[in-house]
């Protein structure tokens, strides 16, 4: 069977790219189609794959400025030719699901999220943008929303990574989506007998919507130790926010063993984003670490309140600070049991994901035969 995997872009390695590697375990001979590909940044990942890039790849510095080329993305993905393929699988949080496939070639789209900046986070992105960006957003986004809706209608089967995303798909595209939870890679993160220490960890890409600023400001307010792991555009802003507070440490991007070590030793992970699904809370729980998370989005499906972690209600410093104090009280009472936290993380297995995904693909193929 000739399989094509369509992914938004391959320029940095993260959770979405890890998902593509899971697909390649199911379909190892699959070819990859993507907007742009930065071979250097991807390193060893996908080096043995056949990768097809769009015409955007030919634009100078495209792998750096691709986010500025949003108006070109629909045409770029629609330009791919899938004649001769038996199955197309798209991995999409932007435009990848908008490819055009022949009528009898099944297209299964795994949706990490409908485009945030086109729909529910449009006003937030616009507020954070400069005058020139706002000018183009106001003129381009309405047409992009129309294309996004229309292109969603030609997908044969939609899969959402969480109930939260399934609800967003229904809201913006008026389509039902099957929920298949992503697996946590427990081969990368393990519990240990290391004694837990009195510090917290915030780990993610340092971009605005991850709200690492809340972790910094709450720990600064309470005088708690915080280790921030990750890199991104918000690094300098976060360092300015931390000021000269010696309790706040920035490690930048760190290898898995450093991250694992800190997750094994910290008191809890602080997860402040409204995330679509979020690997990070499950990776922490695989280490036996409880999570203090913002109580919206995918975290509601990956963290069990009062058992594997605790939620805070508002994306505000005081709300997180109150949750940290509540957590410490419950933690001192032995509420968060390491074995139960690990068992919960291990329920998001790779085997379960592969079985459910393969079943959905077969159902889609069978449906198109009649």
N, C-alpha and C positions, 0 to 999 in steps of 0.2 A: 504493500500500500504506500503510495507516494503522499507524504504529509508535508504541509507548509505551516510553520508557526510564524504568526505576525506579531511583532512587538513594537511598542511605540518608538523607542530608541535605545541604543546600546552605547551609552557614553560614560556611565558610572555604574558601579555594582552595588545593588541594594536588594530590598525584598522582592521587587518585581522581577529582577533578573534572576534571583534565586528560584522564583516560580518557573521561569523558562527552563531552568535546569531540571526541575521536577518533570516538566513535560518531556524533556529529552530522555529522561529515564524510561518513560512510557514509549516514546517514539524516537529511538536513538538515531535513525537515519533521516529525520526530518530536516528540511531546509528552513532557514530563518529569513524572514523579510522584515526590514526595519527602515525607519526614516533616515537615520545616520548611525554610523558605527565608528567608535574610537578604539582602534585595536590596542593602542598603548594603554589606555585607561582600563580596558577590560582584562589585560594581562593574560593569564592562563585560561580564563573563562571563554568558552566558545571557540577556542583556537582551532579545533578540529571540525568545526561546522561549516557548511556552505551558507554564506551570508549574502543576501541580496539587499542592496541599499537603494533608496529612491534617488531621483534627480537632485534632491536637496544636498546630497553628499558632495556634489560637484561645486557647490557654492563655497568660496573661500571661508575658512574658519567655521564651517557649518556645525561641527561638533561642539563648538563653544557658544554659538549664537542661535542654536536651533530653537530655543524658547521664544526668540524674537520673530521667528518665521511661521507663526501660527496660521497666518492666512494662506500659506502654501501647503499646509499639511493635508487637508482634504484631497486636493488634486494629487499629491504625492502618493497617498495610500491607494487612491482609486486607479493609479497608473500601473499597479502590479497586475500581472497576467497569471491567473491560476488555471489556465487551460492545461489539462493533462494531470492535474492533481486529484487525489481521491478524498482528501480531507483537508480543511483549513481550520486552524485553531488560532484565535487572536487573544492576545494578552493586552488588555487595554485600560488605561486611565486617561487617555486623551483621544486620539483619532484612529488607532489601529483597527478598531472594530468596524471602521467604515469602508473596508475593502469590498470590491465587487467580485463575487464568485459566480461561476456558471450555475445555471438553475439546478443541476443534479449533483453539484459538489457541496456536501454539507459544510456549513460554517458554524462552529461552536465558539462563542465569544465568552471568555472569562473576564468579567468586569471587576477591576480593582476599585474603580469609581467612575461615574460619569464625570465629565470635565468640571472640576470644582470652580475654576475661574469663569466658566460660561454660565453656571447655574447658581447654586446656593451661596457660594463664596464670592460671587462677582463683586458685590458692593464692598466686601472686605479687601479684596485685591485692588479695587479701584481707589479706595481710601489710602492705601499704602503706596500707590504709584505716583510718579511725577506727572506734571501737566501734559507732556507730550504723549506718555503712555496712556493716560486717561482719554486723550483725544482719539487715539486709534481704537481703544477699547470700546468707546461709545459708538463708533461707526462700524467696527468689524464683528463684534460679539453677536448682535442680533442675527446676522446671516449665518454665523457659525452655529448658533443654537438651532436654527432651522435645519442646517445640514446634519447636525448631530442627531436630531430627532429622526429625520428621514432615513439616515444611514442605519439607525438602530432597528428600523422596521424590516430590513432585508437580512438580518441575522436569523439563522434557523433556530438556534437554542442559545439563550442567555444564561450564564451562571454568575451568581454574585458571591463574593468572598465572605459575606456576612448578611444577617437579616437587615442590618442598618443600610447596607448598599442596595439590597433588594427593594427596600422601601423607596430609596432615592430613584432607582430605575423605574419603578411604578409611577412615581411622581412626575418625572421629567420625560419619560419615553412611553408611558402608559403600556408597559409590557410586564409580564410576570417573569421572574427569574428564579431558577433553582439555586438554593444555597448549598455550597460546598466549602467547608472551612479549610483554610490553608494549613499545612502541617508545620509543626515546629521541628527544627533540626536538632534533635536531642543528641546527635553524634558530636555537635559542636559545643553543647553546654551541658555540664554535669553538676550534680551536687557534690559537696566535699564535707569532710569533718572539720574544716576550718572554723574556728570560733568567730562568730559575727562581731563586728566592730561598730562603734557608734558613729557611722557616717552614712550618707545617702548617695545614690547614684542617679544621674540623669543622662540618658544615652539616646542619641538620635542624630540625624543630620541637623545642623544648626541653621534652620530656616524659620521664618516668622511663625508659620502656623503650628509648628511643634511646641511653641510657648515655653521654651526652656527658661525664658525670663522669669516665669512664675516660680520655678524651682530655685533660681538664684535669689530672687527677692524674698521668698518665704524663708529660706534657710538663713539668709542675711538678717532678716527680722528676728528670727528665733535664736540666732547664734549657733546654728547647727552646721556640721561639716558636710560639704557637698563636693562630689567629684563629677565634673561634666566631661563626658566622653563623646567625641564626634567633631566634625569640622563642617564649615559652611559659611554662608554670607553673614550670619548673625554673630560670628565669633567676637569681633571687635566691640559690637554693641553690648554683648553679654559681659565682656571684660570690663567695660566702662561701668556697667550696672553693678558689678561685684566690687569695683573700686579697689581699695586696699585691704579688703576683708581676707584675712589669712585662712579662714575656714573654707573658702571657695577655691577649688583647684581645677584647672583646665588641662586635660591630657591631650586634646586634639584627637585626630584619628588614631585608633589603636588597634593592634592585631587581636585576633580572637582570644589568645591566651591571656592577654592583659585584661580584656573586657570580662572574660569568664572569671578571672581571679577577683576582680572588683565586685562582680555580682554575687560571688560566693561569700565574700566577706562583709558586704554592706548590710545595713539594717533593713533597708527597703529600696525599691526602685521608685522614683518619682516620674510619673507619666502624665504629662499635662496637655497633650494634644487631643482634639476630637478627631480620632483616626478612623479610617475606613475599616480596618481590621487590626493591624499592628502586630508584627512579629515580636517586638521588644518585650511586652509584658509576659508573653509565653516563654521567651528565652530566659527571662529572669526567674520565672516560676520553675522552669526545668532545673535551675540551680537551687531550688528550694527557697527562693527569695520572695517575700510578699511584695505586693505592688500597691502604691497609693496612686490612684488614677482619676482623671477627670471623668465624671459619671455620664458621659455621652458617647455615642458612636460605637465602634467595634469593641472597646474595652468592656462594655456591658455584657459581651458574649465570651470574653476570654478571662475575666477576673470575677471571682465569686465574692461578693461583698460580705465581709465579716468572717471569711474562711480562708481565702487565698490573698486577700487584700482589702482595701478600703477605698471608697469613692469620695471625692469632694465635688460639691454641687456647682460652683461657679468658677470660671476661668479668671479668678482674682487672687491676689496674694493672700488676703486674709482667709479666704475659703480654704486654700491649700495649707496655710499655717495651722488653722484649726484642725484640719484632718491629720496633720503630722502629730499634733499633740494628742489627739484621740487615738491614733495608731499606737503611740508609745505607751499609753495607758493599757490598751488591749494587749499589746505585745508583752508587757510586763506580767500580764495575767495568763499568758500562755495560750491565747486564743488562736494564733496562727501556727499551725502544726506543719512542720517541714514535710513529713511524709504525705500529708493530704495535698499540699501545694504541688509537690512533684507528681503525684498521681493525676492531678487535674491537668498539668501540662502534657503528660504522656498520653492523655486521651486524644490529643490532636496529632495522631500518628501519620506518618507517610503512607503506610499501608492502607489506612482508611481513605485517605485522599485519593490515592491511585485507583482503588476499587470503585469509589463513587464516581470519579471522573470517567473511567473507562466505561462504566455502565451507562452514563449519560450520553457519551459519544455513540455507543451502540444503539441506544434508543433513538437518537437523532438520525443515524444512518437508516435504521429500519423504517422510520416514519417517512423518509424521502422516497422509499422504494414503492410506496403505495399512492 
